[in-house]
Amino acid sequence: MDVLPIEITRKVLDVFIDEGRTTSAKPRLEHASLSKYREQQALIRKLGSVCHRWRSICLEFLFEYVWIAPPLEPNILAFRQIFDTEIMSRFSRNSPGWWTRQLYLDIHFLEPPERKALIDHLQIRNPFPNVDRLFIFNCGRYGDEENGRQILDVYAKHLTSLALSGSKNSFSDMISHVAGALSQLQKLALEFSWYSHESAPAHNKCSPLALPSVHDLHLRKPKQNEYLALLDWSFPSLRTLAISATYSFPDAFAPFMHLHGSNITSLSLPYWPSLPSIHDDLFQACGALEKLEVLGARWEEEDDVRQPVPVTLSYHPIMEEHRLQEWIFKPFWVDCDFDQTFEDGTADPELFPSLQKIRLHSPGVDKIFSVPLRRVQSLKDWSRVLKLRGVSLVDDEDGILSSFQ
């Protein structure tokens, strides 16, 4: 039997590997699981041992995503070339690092001299010349923003996606150093850490730190000071904003949204706020918003009992002309009731005239059967009223009800 063309073999392996793919192309740091990444690498290595043809193809997949991070055990190299490049040179004209598109760097486990040697190596030889998605962890944790600046300087010109974890001042210092080179940057993720290095930001506060091409911004664990710091940034092309892993909407949230929210079409929030003033600020600031996603419920303790807070909606005139089309609630709806104000507001044809769908993502088959009949009937009644105004209430979870009708 003839051997399959290499393009078809590559596609088959790509589909098989992609089913277990754990490293997301999205610039979200919670998707970057090192342990899962190691499992994925082990799978690719097994596939690469089948034959020389598969070995040459798997080399591309093995090095497509690269971690340089703490080793599993002491005295084990954090990163090593798994395939013998001399043998592989017969099948590929390029070094393994040529295939790398996504690079993760968490180098603080190294001693300072080793850290410097690694950065020098990246600057001089750059074994990963085609990286366009870069993740840097623990920026400025020990007051060493210089390392982050040097790494970012190597890859900035080709980056389309950048994710950083660390302190707010470190982010400002690093990005201002290469802001002019980030002309292709489209996605930015910032995970704010509890530690903070209080060095003065490098950019001139008289002029905003501008990232004109960024259209997708993800903020993880932002608090009052982080929102205030981002008032000195500019995202003129911003269309998608995701905020996660935060437990409050501080005072600086409103000016942040009014500054950056005018062109946003997609917004993701950790939970739906209960304060009417925040509802007004959100819809006033995000006049172009089409999709609003709520990632979970807000919980409060009363008499040592932890209870989810019902989802409410307060009326504001802006709602009568707002262009919101889709409202998504990710899995918590069986835990948390929608307050009557929310159900009445979304059922009112005068509010949100462009609304087409409310999507409720259930948390799985097992839990859905524990929903009280009262709650099921309430959802059915709400669904009927929504249908009269042309809005669908659906559950998008596979294998669960597709419509409450």
Contacts in CASP RR format, 6 or more apart in sequence:
PFRMAT RR
TARGET T0000
AUTHOR 0000-0000-0000
METHOD contacts of the structure
MODEL  1
MDVLPIEITRKVLDVFIDEGRTTSAKPRLEHASLSKYREQQALIRKLGSV
CHRWRSICLEFLFEYVWIAPPLEPNILAFRQIFDTEIMSRFSRNSPGWWT
RQLYLDIHFLEPPERKALIDHLQIRNPFPNVDRLFIFNCGRYGDEENGRQ
ILDVYAKHLTSLALSGSKNSFSDMISHVAGALSQLQKLALEFSWYSHESA
PAHNKCSPLALPSVHDLHLRKPKQNEYLALLDWSFPSLRTLAISATYSFP
DAFAPFMHLHGSNITSLSLPYWPSLPSIHDDLFQACGALEKLEVLGARWE
EEDDVRQPVPVTLSYHPIMEEHRLQEWIFKPFWVDCDFDQTFEDGTADPE
LFPSLQKIRLHSPGVDKIFSVPLRRVQSLKDWSRVLKLRGVSLVDDEDGI
LSSFQ
3 53 0 8 1.000
4 12 0 8 1.000
6 53 0 8 1.000
6 57 0 8 1.000
9 53 0 8 1.000
9 54 0 8 1.000
9 57 0 8 1.000
10 57 0 8 1.000
10 60 0 8 1.000
13 47 0 8 1.000
13 54 0 8 1.000
13 57 0 8 1.000
13 58 0 8 1.000
13 61 0 8 1.000
14 61 0 8 1.000
16 47 0 8 1.000
17 40 0 8 1.000
17 43 0 8 1.000
17 44 0 8 1.000
17 47 0 8 1.000
17 61 0 8 1.000
20 40 0 8 1.000
20 43 0 8 1.000
21 40 0 8 1.000
22 31 0 8 1.000
22 33 0 8 1.000
22 36 0 8 1.000
22 37 0 8 1.000
22 39 0 8 1.000
22 40 0 8 1.000
23 31 0 8 1.000
23 32 0 8 1.000
23 33 0 8 1.000
23 36 0 8 1.000
23 37 0 8 1.000
23 40 0 8 1.000
23 65 0 8 1.000
23 102 0 8 1.000
24 31 0 8 1.000
24 32 0 8 1.000
25 102 0 8 1.000
25 133 0 8 1.000
25 161 0 8 1.000
26 161 0 8 1.000
26 187 0 8 1.000
26 189 0 8 1.000
26 218 0 8 1.000
27 133 0 8 1.000
27 135 0 8 1.000
27 161 0 8 1.000
27 162 0 8 1.000
27 163 0 8 1.000
27 187 0 8 1.000
27 188 0 8 1.000
27 189 0 8 1.000
27 216 0 8 1.000
27 218 0 8 1.000
28 163 0 8 1.000
28 189 0 8 1.000
28 218 0 8 1.000
28 220 0 8 1.000
28 242 0 8 1.000
28 244 0 8 1.000
29 135 0 8 1.000
29 137 0 8 1.000
29 163 0 8 1.000
29 165 0 8 1.000
29 189 0 8 1.000
29 191 0 8 1.000
29 220 0 8 1.000
30 220 0 8 1.000
30 244 0 8 1.000
30 245 0 8 1.000
32 104 0 8 1.000
32 135 0 8 1.000
32 163 0 8 1.000
34 67 0 8 1.000
34 69 0 8 1.000
34 104 0 8 1.000
37 65 0 8 1.000
37 67 0 8 1.000
37 104 0 8 1.000
38 72 0 8 1.000
41 62 0 8 1.000
41 82 0 8 1.000
44 58 0 8 1.000
44 61 0 8 1.000
44 62 0 8 1.000
45 58 0 8 1.000
45 62 0 8 1.000
45 82 0 8 1.000
47 54 0 8 1.000
47 58 0 8 1.000
48 54 0 8 1.000
48 55 0 8 1.000
48 57 0 8 1.000
48 58 0 8 1.000
48 59 0 8 1.000
49 55 0 8 1.000
52 91 0 8 1.000
53 91 0 8 1.000
55 83 0 8 1.000
55 88 0 8 1.000
55 91 0 8 1.000
56 88 0 8 1.000
56 91 0 8 1.000
56 92 0 8 1.000
59 83 0 8 1.000
59 88 0 8 1.000
59 91 0 8 1.000
59 92 0 8 1.000
59 96 0 8 1.000
59 99 0 8 1.000
60 99 0 8 1.000
61 99 0 8 1.000
62 82 0 8 1.000
62 83 0 8 1.000
62 96 0 8 1.000
62 99 0 8 1.000
63 96 0 8 1.000
63 97 0 8 1.000
63 98 0 8 1.000
63 99 0 8 1.000
63 100 0 8 1.000
64 99 0 8 1.000
64 100 0 8 1.000
64 101 0 8 1.000
64 102 0 8 1.000
65 100 0 8 1.000
65 101 0 8 1.000
65 102 0 8 1.000
65 103 0 8 1.000
65 104 0 8 1.000
66 79 0 8 1.000
66 97 0 8 1.000
66 100 0 8 1.000
66 102 0 8 1.000
66 103 0 8 1.000
66 104 0 8 1.000
66 128 0 8 1.000
67 79 0 8 1.000
67 104 0 8 1.000
67 106 0 8 1.000
68 78 0 8 1.000
68 79 0 8 1.000
68 103 0 8 1.000
68 104 0 8 1.000
68 105 0 8 1.000
68 106 0 8 1.000
68 107 0 8 1.000
68 118 0 8 1.000
69 78 0 8 1.000
69 79 0 8 1.000
69 104 0 8 1.000
69 105 0 8 1.000
69 106 0 8 1.000
69 107 0 8 1.000
69 109 0 8 1.000
69 137 0 8 1.000
70 78 0 8 1.000
70 106 0 8 1.000
70 109 0 8 1.000
71 77 0 8 1.000
71 78 0 8 1.000
71 109 0 8 1.000
78 109 0 8 1.000
78 110 0 8 1.000
81 96 0 8 1.000
83 96 0 8 1.000
85 95 0 8 1.000
85 96 0 8 1.000
88 96 0 8 1.000
95 127 0 8 1.000
97 127 0 8 1.000
97 128 0 8 1.000
97 129 0 8 1.000
97 130 0 8 1.000
98 129 0 8 1.000
98 130 0 8 1.000
99 130 0 8 1.000
100 128 0 8 1.000
100 130 0 8 1.000
100 131 0 8 1.000
101 130 0 8 1.000
101 131 0 8 1.000
101 132 0 8 1.000
101 133 0 8 1.000
102 131 0 8 1.000
102 132 0 8 1.000
102 133 0 8 1.000
102 134 0 8 1.000
102 135 0 8 1.000
103 128 0 8 1.000
103 131 0 8 1.000
103 133 0 8 1.000
103 134 0 8 1.000
103 135 0 8 1.000
103 155 0 8 1.000
104 135 0 8 1.000
104 137 0 8 1.000
105 134 0 8 1.000
105 135 0 8 1.000
105 136 0 8 1.000
105 137 0 8 1.000
105 151 0 8 1.000
106 136 0 8 1.000
106 137 0 8 1.000
106 138 0 8 1.000
107 115 0 8 1.000
107 118 0 8 1.000
107 119 0 8 1.000
107 147 0 8 1.000
108 115 0 8 1.000
108 137 0 8 1.000
108 138 0 8 1.000
108 141 0 8 1.000
108 142 0 8 1.000
110 118 0 8 1.000
115 147 0 8 1.000
119 147 0 8 1.000
119 150 0 8 1.000
119 151 0 8 1.000
121 127 0 8 1.000
122 128 0 8 1.000
122 150 0 8 1.000
122 151 0 8 1.000
122 154 0 8 1.000
123 150 0 8 1.000
123 153 0 8 1.000
123 154 0 8 1.000
126 154 0 8 1.000
130 158 0 8 1.000
131 155 0 8 1.000
131 158 0 8 1.000
131 159 0 8 1.000
132 158 0 8 1.000
132 159 0 8 1.000
132 160 0 8 1.000
132 161 0 8 1.000
132 184 0 8 1.000
133 159 0 8 1.000
133 160 0 8 1.000
133 161 0 8 1.000
133 162 0 8 1.000
134 151 0 8 1.000
134 152 0 8 1.000
134 155 0 8 1.000
134 159 0 8 1.000
134 161 0 8 1.000
134 162 0 8 1.000
134 163 0 8 1.000
135 162 0 8 1.000
135 163 0 8 1.000
135 164 0 8 1.000
136 148 0 8 1.000
136 151 0 8 1.000
136 152 0 8 1.000
136 163 0 8 1.000
136 164 0 8 1.000
136 165 0 8 1.000
137 165 0 8 1.000
137 166 0 8 1.000
138 165 0 8 1.000
138 166 0 8 1.000
138 193 0 8 1.000
139 145 0 8 1.000
139 148 0 8 1.000
139 164 0 8 1.000
139 165 0 8 1.000
139 166 0 8 1.000
139 167 0 8 1.000
139 170 0 8 1.000
139 171 0 8 1.000
139 174 0 8 1.000
140 148 0 8 1.000
140 166 0 8 1.000
140 167 0 8 1.000
140 170 0 8 1.000
140 197 0 8 1.000
141 166 0 8 1.000
141 167 0 8 1.000
141 193 0 8 1.000
141 195 0 8 1.000
141 197 0 8 1.000
143 170 0 8 1.000
143 197 0 8 1.000
143 199 0 8 1.000
145 170 0 8 1.000
145 173 0 8 1.000
145 174 0 8 1.000
145 197 0 8 1.000
145 199 0 8 1.000
148 170 0 8 1.000
148 174 0 8 1.000
149 173 0 8 1.000
149 174 0 8 1.000
149 177 0 8 1.000
149 178 0 8 1.000
152 162 0 8 1.000
152 174 0 8 1.000
152 175 0 8 1.000
152 177 0 8 1.000
152 178 0 8 1.000
153 177 0 8 1.000
153 178 0 8 1.000
153 181 0 8 1.000
156 178 0 8 1.000
156 180 0 8 1.000
156 181 0 8 1.000
156 182 0 8 1.000
157 181 0 8 1.000
157 183 0 8 1.000
157 184 0 8 1.000
158 184 0 8 1.000
159 182 0 8 1.000
159 184 0 8 1.000
159 185 0 8 1.000
160 184 0 8 1.000
160 185 0 8 1.000
160 186 0 8 1.000
160 187 0 8 1.000
161 185 0 8 1.000
161 186 0 8 1.000
161 187 0 8 1.000
161 188 0 8 1.000
162 182 0 8 1.000
162 185 0 8 1.000
162 187 0 8 1.000
162 188 0 8 1.000
162 189 0 8 1.000
163 188 0 8 1.000
163 189 0 8 1.000
163 190 0 8 1.000
163 191 0 8 1.000
163 218 0 8 1.000
164 170 0 8 1.000
164 171 0 8 1.000
164 174 0 8 1.000
164 189 0 8 1.000
164 190 0 8 1.000
164 191 0 8 1.000
165 190 0 8 1.000
165 191 0 8 1.000
165 193 0 8 1.000
166 191 0 8 1.000
166 192 0 8 1.000
166 193 0 8 1.000
166 195 0 8 1.000
167 192 0 8 1.000
167 193 0 8 1.000
167 195 0 8 1.000
167 196 0 8 1.000
167 197 0 8 1.000
168 190 0 8 1.000
168 192 0 8 1.000
168 196 0 8 1.000
168 225 0 8 1.000
168 226 0 8 1.000
168 229 0 8 1.000
169 196 0 8 1.000
169 197 0 8 1.000
169 198 0 8 1.000
169 199 0 8 1.000
169 200 0 8 1.000
169 201 0 8 1.000
169 229 0 8 1.000
170 197 0 8 1.000
171 190 0 8 1.000
172 201 0 8 1.000
172 202 0 8 1.000
172 203 0 8 1.000
172 209 0 8 1.000
172 229 0 8 1.000
172 232 0 8 1.000
172 233 0 8 1.000
173 199 0 8 1.000
173 201 0 8 1.000
173 202 0 8 1.000
173 203 0 8 1.000
175 182 0 8 1.000
175 209 0 8 1.000
175 211 0 8 1.000
176 201 0 8 1.000
176 202 0 8 1.000
176 203 0 8 1.000
176 209 0 8 1.000
177 202 0 8 1.000
179 203 0 8 1.000
179 209 0 8 1.000
179 210 0 8 1.000
179 211 0 8 1.000
182 211 0 8 1.000
182 213 0 8 1.000
183 212 0 8 1.000
183 213 0 8 1.000
184 213 0 8 1.000
185 211 0 8 1.000
185 213 0 8 1.000
185 214 0 8 1.000
186 213 0 8 1.000
186 214 0 8 1.000
186 215 0 8 1.000
186 216 0 8 1.000
187 214 0 8 1.000
187 215 0 8 1.000
187 216 0 8 1.000
187 217 0 8 1.000
187 218 0 8 1.000
188 211 0 8 1.000
188 214 0 8 1.000
188 216 0 8 1.000
188 217 0 8 1.000
188 218 0 8 1.000
189 217 0 8 1.000
189 218 0 8 1.000
189 219 0 8 1.000
189 220 0 8 1.000
190 217 0 8 1.000
190 218 0 8 1.000
190 219 0 8 1.000
190 220 0 8 1.000
190 222 0 8 1.000
191 220 0 8 1.000
191 221 0 8 1.000
192 219 0 8 1.000
192 220 0 8 1.000
192 221 0 8 1.000
192 222 0 8 1.000
192 223 0 8 1.000
192 226 0 8 1.000
193 221 0 8 1.000
201 229 0 8 1.000
201 232 0 8 1.000
203 209 0 8 1.000
203 232 0 8 1.000
205 232 0 8 1.000
208 232 0 8 1.000
208 233 0 8 1.000
208 234 0 8 1.000
209 232 0 8 1.000
209 233 0 8 1.000
209 234 0 8 1.000
210 233 0 8 1.000
210 234 0 8 1.000
210 236 0 8 1.000
211 233 0 8 1.000
211 234 0 8 1.000
211 235 0 8 1.000
212 234 0 8 1.000
212 236 0 8 1.000
212 237 0 8 1.000
213 237 0 8 1.000
214 235 0 8 1.000
214 237 0 8 1.000
214 238 0 8 1.000
215 237 0 8 1.000
215 238 0 8 1.000
215 239 0 8 1.000
215 240 0 8 1.000
216 238 0 8 1.000
216 239 0 8 1.000
216 240 0 8 1.000
217 235 0 8 1.000
217 238 0 8 1.000
217 240 0 8 1.000
217 241 0 8 1.000
217 242 0 8 1.000
217 260 0 8 1.000
218 241 0 8 1.000
218 242 0 8 1.000
218 243 0 8 1.000
218 244 0 8 1.000
219 226 0 8 1.000
219 230 0 8 1.000
219 241 0 8 1.000
219 242 0 8 1.000
219 243 0 8 1.000
219 244 0 8 1.000
219 246 0 8 1.000
220 243 0 8 1.000
220 244 0 8 1.000
220 245 0 8 1.000
220 246 0 8 1.000
221 244 0 8 1.000
221 245 0 8 1.000
221 246 0 8 1.000
222 230 0 8 1.000
222 243 0 8 1.000
222 246 0 8 1.000
223 246 0 8 1.000
223 248 0 8 1.000
223 250 0 8 1.000
224 250 0 8 1.000
224 251 0 8 1.000
224 252 0 8 1.000
225 252 0 8 1.000
227 250 0 8 1.000
227 252 0 8 1.000
227 253 0 8 1.000
227 255 0 8 1.000
227 256 0 8 1.000
228 252 0 8 1.000
230 256 0 8 1.000
230 260 0 8 1.000
231 252 0 8 1.000
231 255 0 8 1.000
231 256 0 8 1.000
231 259 0 8 1.000
233 260 0 8 1.000
235 260 0 8 1.000
236 263 0 8 1.000
237 263 0 8 1.000
238 260 0 8 1.000
238 261 0 8 1.000
238 263 0 8 1.000
238 264 0 8 1.000
239 263 0 8 1.000
239 264 0 8 1.000
239 265 0 8 1.000
239 266 0 8 1.000
240 264 0 8 1.000
240 265 0 8 1.000
240 266 0 8 1.000
240 267 0 8 1.000
241 260 0 8 1.000
241 261 0 8 1.000
241 264 0 8 1.000
241 266 0 8 1.000
241 267 0 8 1.000
241 268 0 8 1.000
242 267 0 8 1.000
242 268 0 8 1.000
242 293 0 8 1.000
243 268 0 8 1.000
243 269 0 8 1.000
243 270 0 8 1.000
244 268 0 8 1.000
244 270 0 8 1.000
244 295 0 8 1.000
245 270 0 8 1.000
246 270 0 8 1.000
247 270 0 8 1.000
249 273 0 8 1.000
249 275 0 8 1.000
249 278 0 8 1.000
253 278 0 8 1.000
253 281 0 8 1.000
254 277 0 8 1.000
254 278 0 8 1.000
254 281 0 8 1.000
254 285 0 8 1.000
257 281 0 8 1.000
257 282 0 8 1.000
257 285 0 8 1.000
257 286 0 8 1.000
258 281 0 8 1.000
258 284 0 8 1.000
258 285 0 8 1.000
261 285 0 8 1.000
261 286 0 8 1.000
261 287 0 8 1.000
262 285 0 8 1.000
262 286 0 8 1.000
262 287 0 8 1.000
262 288 0 8 1.000
263 288 0 8 1.000
264 286 0 8 1.000
264 288 0 8 1.000
264 289 0 8 1.000
265 288 0 8 1.000
265 289 0 8 1.000
265 290 0 8 1.000
265 291 0 8 1.000
266 289 0 8 1.000
266 290 0 8 1.000
266 291 0 8 1.000
266 293 0 8 1.000
267 282 0 8 1.000
267 286 0 8 1.000
267 289 0 8 1.000
267 291 0 8 1.000
267 292 0 8 1.000
267 293 0 8 1.000
268 293 0 8 1.000
268 294 0 8 1.000
268 295 0 8 1.000
269 292 0 8 1.000
269 293 0 8 1.000
269 294 0 8 1.000
269 295 0 8 1.000
270 295 0 8 1.000
270 296 0 8 1.000
271 294 0 8 1.000
271 295 0 8 1.000
271 296 0 8 1.000
271 297 0 8 1.000
271 298 0 8 1.000
272 294 0 8 1.000
272 298 0 8 1.000
272 311 0 8 1.000
272 312 0 8 1.000
272 329 0 8 1.000
273 279 0 8 1.000
273 282 0 8 1.000
273 298 0 8 1.000
274 298 0 8 1.000
274 309 0 8 1.000
274 312 0 8 1.000
276 314 0 8 1.000
276 316 0 8 1.000
279 313 0 8 1.000
279 314 0 8 1.000
279 316 0 8 1.000
280 314 0 8 1.000
280 316 0 8 1.000
280 318 0 8 1.000
282 289 0 8 1.000
283 289 0 8 1.000
283 316 0 8 1.000
283 318 0 8 1.000
283 319 0 8 1.000
283 322 0 8 1.000
283 324 0 8 1.000
284 316 0 8 1.000
284 318 0 8 1.000
287 318 0 8 1.000
287 322 0 8 1.000
287 323 0 8 1.000
288 323 0 8 1.000
289 322 0 8 1.000
289 323 0 8 1.000
289 324 0 8 1.000
290 323 0 8 1.000
290 324 0 8 1.000
290 325 0 8 1.000
290 326 0 8 1.000
290 354 0 8 1.000
291 324 0 8 1.000
291 325 0 8 1.000
291 326 0 8 1.000
291 328 0 8 1.000
292 324 0 8 1.000
292 326 0 8 1.000
292 327 0 8 1.000
292 328 0 8 1.000
293 328 0 8 1.000
293 330 0 8 1.000
294 311 0 8 1.000
294 327 0 8 1.000
294 328 0 8 1.000
294 329 0 8 1.000
294 330 0 8 1.000
295 330 0 8 1.000
296 329 0 8 1.000
296 330 0 8 1.000
296 331 0 8 1.000
296 332 0 8 1.000
297 308 0 8 1.000
297 309 0 8 1.000
297 311 0 8 1.000
297 332 0 8 1.000
297 335 0 8 1.000
297 336 0 8 1.000
298 308 0 8 1.000
298 309 0 8 1.000
299 306 0 8 1.000
299 307 0 8 1.000
299 308 0 8 1.000
299 309 0 8 1.000
300 306 0 8 1.000
300 307 0 8 1.000
300 309 0 8 1.000
301 307 0 8 1.000
308 332 0 8 1.000
308 335 0 8 1.000
308 336 0 8 1.000
308 337 0 8 1.000
309 336 0 8 1.000
310 336 0 8 1.000
310 337 0 8 1.000
310 338 0 8 1.000
310 339 0 8 1.000
310 342 0 8 1.000
311 329 0 8 1.000
311 336 0 8 1.000
311 337 0 8 1.000
311 338 0 8 1.000
311 339 0 8 1.000
311 342 0 8 1.000
312 339 0 8 1.000
312 341 0 8 1.000
312 342 0 8 1.000
313 339 0 8 1.000
313 341 0 8 1.000
313 342 0 8 1.000
313 345 0 8 1.000
313 346 0 8 1.000
314 341 0 8 1.000
315 345 0 8 1.000
315 351 0 8 1.000
319 351 0 8 1.000
319 352 0 8 1.000
320 350 0 8 1.000
320 351 0 8 1.000
320 353 0 8 1.000
321 353 0 8 1.000
322 351 0 8 1.000
322 352 0 8 1.000
322 353 0 8 1.000
322 354 0 8 1.000
323 354 0 8 1.000
324 352 0 8 1.000
324 354 0 8 1.000
324 355 0 8 1.000
325 354 0 8 1.000
325 355 0 8 1.000
325 356 0 8 1.000
325 357 0 8 1.000
326 355 0 8 1.000
326 356 0 8 1.000
326 357 0 8 1.000
326 358 0 8 1.000
326 359 0 8 1.000
327 346 0 8 1.000
327 355 0 8 1.000
327 357 0 8 1.000
327 358 0 8 1.000
327 359 0 8 1.000
328 358 0 8 1.000
328 359 0 8 1.000
328 361 0 8 1.000
329 358 0 8 1.000
329 359 0 8 1.000
329 360 0 8 1.000
329 361 0 8 1.000
330 361 0 8 1.000
331 361 0 8 1.000
331 362 0 8 1.000
331 363 0 8 1.000
331 364 0 8 1.000
331 397 0 8 1.000
332 363 0 8 1.000
333 360 0 8 1.000
333 361 0 8 1.000
333 362 0 8 1.000
334 362 0 8 1.000
334 363 0 8 1.000
334 367 0 8 1.000
334 368 0 8 1.000
334 370 0 8 1.000
334 371 0 8 1.000
334 375 0 8 1.000
335 363 0 8 1.000
337 375 0 8 1.000
337 378 0 8 1.000
338 382 0 8 1.000
343 382 0 8 1.000
343 385 0 8 1.000
345 351 0 8 1.000
346 352 0 8 1.000
346 355 0 8 1.000
346 358 0 8 1.000
346 386 0 8 1.000
346 391 0 8 1.000
347 382 0 8 1.000
347 385 0 8 1.000
347 386 0 8 1.000
347 388 0 8 1.000
347 389 0 8 1.000
347 391 0 8 1.000
348 389 0 8 1.000
349 389 0 8 1.000
355 389 0 8 1.000
355 391 0 8 1.000
356 390 0 8 1.000
356 391 0 8 1.000
356 392 0 8 1.000
357 391 0 8 1.000
357 392 0 8 1.000
357 393 0 8 1.000
357 394 0 8 1.000
358 386 0 8 1.000
358 391 0 8 1.000
358 392 0 8 1.000
358 393 0 8 1.000
358 394 0 8 1.000
359 394 0 8 1.000
359 395 0 8 1.000
359 396 0 8 1.000
360 379 0 8 1.000
360 393 0 8 1.000
360 394 0 8 1.000
360 395 0 8 1.000
360 396 0 8 1.000
361 395 0 8 1.000
361 396 0 8 1.000
361 397 0 8 1.000
362 368 0 8 1.000
362 395 0 8 1.000
362 397 0 8 1.000
362 400 0 8 1.000
364 397 0 8 1.000
364 400 0 8 1.000
365 399 0 8 1.000
365 400 0 8 1.000
368 400 0 8 1.000
379 393 0 8 1.000
379 404 0 8 1.000
380 404 0 8 1.000
380 405 0 8 1.000
382 393 0 8 1.000
382 404 0 8 1.000
383 393 0 8 1.000
383 403 0 8 1.000
383 404 0 8 1.000
383 405 0 8 1.000
384 405 0 8 1.000
386 392 0 8 1.000
386 393 0 8 1.000
387 393 0 8 1.000
387 405 0 8 1.000
392 403 0 8 1.000
393 403 0 8 1.000
393 404 0 8 1.000
394 402 0 8 1.000
394 403 0 8 1.000
394 404 0 8 1.000
395 401 0 8 1.000
395 402 0 8 1.000
395 403 0 8 1.000
395 404 0 8 1.000
396 402 0 8 1.000
END
